[in-house]
Amino acid sequence: MKFEYDTNDYIRKINKGNSYFDTFLNKENLAAGILILKPGEEDTQLPHDSDEMYYILEGDGFLKIKNKDYILKKGKAFFVPKDTKHYFFGNKKKLSVLYFFGGPDN
């Protein structure tokens, strides 16, 4: 079982690949990963089956949760309840986010 993760490795993997996110931990009760959006890139995620927490590593833009837009900046954290419509948008800089699910990432 792995106990240590270098998020820089997953950021490099995303930058070289075709997906804008990578779930590096996926267990029954917890999942974690990195999401990166380039300026103008669309966030296509749908509501999840688990509660979710986002932590902004860098970048700008907005997170829409239900019908409200939240301003993003480094160091902010956001909670999104399961089955809630949400997505990132409007970033003018590269947006990097650490996320956690209160269950597996299905």
Buried (B, 14 or more C-beta within 10 A) or exposed (E): EEEEEEBEEBBEBBEEEEEBBBBBBBEEEBBBBBBBBEEEBEBEBEEBEBBBBBBBBBBBBBBBBEEEEBEBEEEEEBEBBEEEEBBBBBBEEBBBBBBBBBBBBE
